[in-house]
């Protein structure tokens, strides 16, 4: 790990961030477990980063490691003071992959997701005792790559707010049941589940 000469202000900001942030919702499904997609992780951490004067920079490049082609991801957390910490992770590219570009893209996405979680100390994956890492090393990207998440539209946000009001249920209660901070983090699956539950409830009786 590399750091700036001083990290006192950065350390204080990270301490506050870790004291307020919660683990992201596991909104994507792999073959054997659920995990938090990259968009969900970003949506979870961005408000906390901004509140504490922090930003994350991630870059990637190809390199040769131990005689093999590898992809390298560098993650840097920067504080508004200019202080930073930086970590680098890498993994070899499967030489048997039919499409090396696609293979590298999947590995980069996977490593970016894990690097961010480690840097801000959140958990977005089920504990599989290292099975995912083993599959990744074997080139089985189909079980680890992110699946796309479809977030709800403005119309759907209005629909669920109207339904919640009709049923006398606070939106904060609905969001909390999914571990969400705002409707901007709600995806289609969660929306359908929430609307289904609301539809079964009786309308609020006006006094």
C-alpha positions as CSV (number, residue, x, y, z in Angstrom):
1,X,0.0,0.0,0.0
2,X,1.2,3.5,-0.8
3,X,0.2,6.6,1.1
4,X,0.8,10.3,1.1
5,X,3.4,11.6,3.6
6,X,0.6,12.4,6.1
7,X,-2.8,10.6,6.4
8,X,-4.2,12.1,9.6
9,X,-7.1,13.9,8.0
10,X,-7.8,11.1,5.6
11,X,-7.8,8.6,8.5
12,X,-10.3,10.7,10.5
13,X,-12.6,10.9,7.4
14,X,-12.4,7.2,6.8
15,X,-13.2,6.5,10.4
16,X,-16.3,8.6,10.2
17,X,-17.3,7.0,6.9
18,X,-16.9,3.5,8.3
19,X,-19.0,4.4,11.3
20,X,-21.9,5.5,9.2
21,X,-21.9,3.3,6.1
22,X,-23.9,0.0,5.9
23,X,-23.3,-3.0,3.7
24,X,-24.8,-2.7,0.2
25,X,-27.9,-4.6,-0.9
26,X,-27.0,-7.9,-2.6
27,X,-29.0,-7.2,-5.8
28,X,-27.4,-9.6,-8.2
29,X,-27.4,-13.4,-8.4
30,X,-24.5,-15.6,-9.2
31,X,-24.7,-19.4,-9.6
32,X,-24.5,-20.2,-5.9
33,X,-24.9,-16.9,-4.0
34,X,-26.1,-13.3,-4.1
35,X,-23.8,-10.3,-4.3
36,X,-23.9,-6.5,-4.6
37,X,-23.3,-5.3,-8.2
38,X,-20.8,-2.6,-9.0
39,X,-23.6,0.0,-9.5
40,X,-25.1,-0.9,-6.2
41,X,-21.8,-0.5,-4.4
42,X,-21.2,2.9,-6.0
43,X,-24.7,4.1,-5.2
44,X,-24.1,3.0,-1.6
45,X,-20.8,4.6,-1.0
46,X,-21.0,7.9,-3.0
47,X,-23.1,9.9,-0.4
48,X,-20.7,8.8,2.4
49,X,-17.6,9.7,0.4
50,X,-19.0,13.2,-0.5
51,X,-20.1,13.8,3.1
52,X,-16.6,13.1,4.4
53,X,-14.6,14.9,1.7
54,X,-13.4,11.7,0.0
55,X,-13.2,10.5,-3.5
56,X,-12.1,7.2,-5.1
57,X,-10.0,6.9,-8.3
58,X,-9.6,3.6,-10.0
59,X,-7.4,2.8,-13.0
60,X,-6.4,-0.4,-14.8
61,X,-3.7,-1.6,-17.2
62,X,-2.2,-4.7,-18.6
63,X,1.2,-5.9,-17.4
64,X,3.4,-9.0,-17.3
65,X,3.6,-10.7,-13.9
66,X,5.7,-13.9,-13.4
67,X,5.8,-14.6,-17.1
68,X,2.0,-14.2,-17.6
69,X,-0.2,-11.5,-18.9
70,X,-2.1,-9.9,-16.0
71,X,-4.5,-7.1,-15.5
72,X,-3.8,-4.6,-12.7
73,X,-6.3,-2.4,-10.9
74,X,-5.1,0.5,-8.8
75,X,-7.5,2.0,-6.3
76,X,-6.8,5.4,-4.6
77,X,-8.8,7.1,-1.9
78,X,-8.2,10.8,-1.9
79,X,-9.2,13.3,0.8
80,X,-10.0,16.9,0.1
81,X,-6.8,17.8,1.9
82,X,-4.8,16.0,-0.8
83,X,-3.9,13.1,1.4
84,X,-4.3,9.6,-0.1
85,X,-3.9,5.9,0.3
86,X,-3.5,3.6,-2.7
87,X,-3.6,-0.1,-3.2
88,X,-2.9,-2.3,-6.2
89,X,-4.2,-5.8,-7.0
90,X,-3.7,-7.9,-10.1
91,X,-4.6,-11.3,-11.5
92,X,-3.4,-13.3,-14.5
93,X,-5.5,-13.5,-17.6
94,X,-6.7,-16.9,-18.6
95,X,-4.6,-17.8,-21.6
96,X,-7.3,-20.2,-22.9
97,X,-10.0,-17.5,-23.0
98,X,-11.5,-17.2,-26.5
99,X,-11.8,-13.5,-26.2
100,X,-9.0,-11.9,-24.2
101,X,-10.5,-8.4,-24.3
102,X,-13.8,-9.7,-22.8
103,X,-11.8,-11.7,-20.3
104,X,-9.8,-8.7,-19.1
105,X,-13.0,-6.6,-18.9
106,X,-14.6,-9.1,-16.6
107,X,-11.5,-9.4,-14.4
108,X,-11.2,-5.6,-14.2
109,X,-14.9,-5.2,-13.2
110,X,-14.5,-8.0,-10.6
111,X,-11.4,-6.5,-9.1
112,X,-12.7,-2.9,-9.0
113,X,-15.7,-4.1,-7.1
114,X,-13.7,-6.0,-4.5
115,X,-11.0,-3.3,-4.2
116,X,-13.6,-0.7,-3.3
117,X,-15.3,-2.9,-0.7
118,X,-11.9,-3.6,0.9
119,X,-10.9,0.1,1.0
120,X,-14.1,1.3,2.7
121,X,-14.7,-1.9,4.7
122,X,-18.1,-3.1,3.4
123,X,-19.2,-6.6,2.5
124,X,-21.3,-7.1,-0.7
125,X,-20.8,-10.8,-1.1
126,X,-21.8,-14.0,0.7
127,X,-18.9,-15.7,2.4
128,X,-17.9,-18.6,0.1
129,X,-14.6,-19.5,1.8
130,X,-12.6,-18.4,-1.2
131,X,-14.5,-20.4,-3.8
132,X,-15.1,-17.3,-6.0
133,X,-11.5,-16.5,-6.0
134,X,-10.6,-20.0,-7.0
135,X,-13.1,-19.9,-9.9
136,X,-11.7,-16.6,-11.0
137,X,-8.2,-17.9,-11.1
138,X,-9.5,-20.8,-13.2
139,X,-11.0,-18.4,-15.7
140,X,-14.6,-19.1,-14.8
141,X,-15.8,-15.6,-15.2
142,X,-19.4,-16.6,-15.9
143,X,-19.9,-17.2,-12.1
144,X,-18.4,-13.9,-11.0
145,X,-19.0,-11.2,-13.4
146,X,-21.6,-8.5,-12.7
147,X,-25.1,-8.8,-14.1
148,X,-26.9,-5.6,-15.2
149,X,-29.3,-4.0,-12.7
150,X,-32.3,-2.1,-13.9
151,X,-33.2,0.7,-11.6
152,X,-36.8,2.1,-11.4
153,X,-38.0,5.0,-13.5
154,X,-39.3,8.3,-12.2
155,X,-42.8,7.1,-13.0
156,X,-42.3,4.0,-11.0
157,X,-41.0,6.1,-8.1
158,X,-44.2,8.2,-8.2
159,X,-46.3,5.0,-8.4
160,X,-44.8,3.4,-5.3
161,X,-44.9,6.7,-3.3
162,X,-48.6,7.1,-4.2
163,X,-49.3,3.5,-3.2
164,X,-47.4,3.8,0.0
165,X,-49.4,7.0,0.9
166,X,-52.7,5.2,0.0
167,X,-51.8,2.4,2.3
168,X,-50.5,4.6,5.1
169,X,-47.0,3.2,5.0
170,X,-43.9,5.5,5.3
171,X,-41.5,5.3,2.4
172,X,-38.7,5.2,4.9
173,X,-40.1,1.9,6.2
174,X,-40.3,0.4,2.7
175,X,-36.7,1.5,1.9
176,X,-35.4,0.2,5.2
177,X,-36.9,-3.3,4.5
178,X,-34.6,-3.5,1.4
179,X,-31.6,-1.8,3.1
180,X,-31.9,1.2,0.8
181,X,-31.1,4.9,1.5
182,X,-33.3,6.3,-1.2
183,X,-35.6,5.4,-4.1
184,X,-32.7,6.0,-6.5
185,X,-31.2,2.7,-5.3
186,X,-34.3,0.6,-5.8
187,X,-34.3,-1.8,-8.8
188,X,-37.2,-3.4,-10.7
189,X,-37.1,-6.6,-8.7
190,X,-37.3,-4.7,-5.4
191,X,-40.0,-2.4,-6.8
192,X,-42.2,-5.4,-7.9
193,X,-41.8,-7.0,-4.5
194,X,-42.7,-3.9,-2.6
195,X,-45.7,-3.1,-4.8
196,X,-46.9,-6.7,-4.4
197,X,-46.8,-6.4,-0.6
198,X,-48.5,-3.0,-0.6
199,X,-51.3,-4.2,-2.9
200,X,-52.2,-6.8,-0.3
201,X,-52.6,-4.2,2.5
202,X,-55.9,-2.4,3.2
203,X,-56.1,1.3,2.3
204,X,-55.4,3.8,5.0
205,X,-58.7,4.9,6.7
206,X,-59.0,8.7,6.7
207,X,-60.1,10.1,10.0
